[in-house]
Amino acid sequence: MGTFSAALGLENVTQCLQCSAGKYCGTEHLTAPTGDCAAGHYCIGGADTDTPGLAEPYVLDCAD
């Protein structure tokens, strides 16, 4: 999770793109990001949840 690709027939997750900053990719096999990060949160590239926390390596939580 945390990736997507509009290309079909890929053989490895390394062929996918990291989810875009401000977006999240919450499931596998996505052709586009799942959606925007939740209000009060900011996702840098590779987010796999819309409400990121500081423990996740690819996201920053700005809710404080």
C-alpha positions as CSV (number, residue, x, y, z in Angstrom):
1,M,0.0,0.0,0.0
2,G,1.1,3.6,-0.4
3,T,1.5,3.2,-4.2
4,F,-0.5,3.3,-7.4
5,S,-0.1,3.0,-11.2
6,A,-2.3,3.7,-14.2
7,A,-0.3,1.1,-16.1
8,L,-1.8,-2.4,-16.3
9,G,0.0,-5.7,-16.2
10,L,2.8,-4.7,-13.8
11,E,4.7,-7.6,-12.3
12,N,6.2,-6.0,-9.2
13,V,5.2,-3.3,-6.7
14,T,8.5,-1.5,-7.4
15,Q,7.0,-0.6,-10.8
16,C,4.3,1.5,-9.1
17,L,4.4,5.1,-8.2
18,Q,4.6,6.4,-4.6
19,C,1.3,7.9,-3.6
20,S,1.3,11.7,-4.2
21,A,1.9,14.2,-1.5
22,G,-1.5,15.3,0.0
23,K,-3.1,12.0,-1.0
24,Y,-3.2,8.5,0.4
25,C,-3.3,5.1,-1.3
26,G,-5.2,2.9,1.2
27,T,-5.4,-0.5,-0.7
28,E,-3.5,-2.6,-3.2
29,H,-4.0,-2.6,-7.0
30,L,-4.9,1.1,-7.3
31,T,-4.8,3.0,-10.6
32,A,-5.1,6.4,-8.8
33,P,-4.7,7.6,-5.2
34,T,-7.6,6.6,-2.9
35,G,-8.3,10.3,-1.9
36,D,-7.1,13.3,0.0
37,C,-5.7,13.2,3.5
38,A,-8.1,14.1,6.2
39,A,-8.5,17.7,7.4
40,G,-5.7,18.6,9.9
41,H,-3.4,16.0,8.5
42,Y,-0.7,16.2,5.8
43,C,0.6,13.2,3.9
44,I,3.9,13.3,2.2
45,G,4.6,10.8,-0.6
46,G,3.8,7.2,0.1
47,A,1.0,7.6,2.6
48,D,-1.3,4.6,3.1
49,T,-3.9,6.2,5.4
50,D,-5.8,9.5,5.4
51,T,-5.0,10.2,9.0
52,P,-1.3,9.7,9.3
53,G,0.6,9.6,12.6
54,L,4.2,10.4,13.4
55,A,5.1,6.8,13.8
56,E,4.6,6.2,10.1
57,P,7.8,6.8,8.1
58,Y,6.2,8.6,5.1
59,V,3.8,11.0,6.8
60,L,3.6,14.0,9.0
61,D,0.7,14.7,11.4
62,C,-0.2,18.4,11.6
63,A,-3.3,18.0,13.7
64,D,-1.7,19.4,16.9
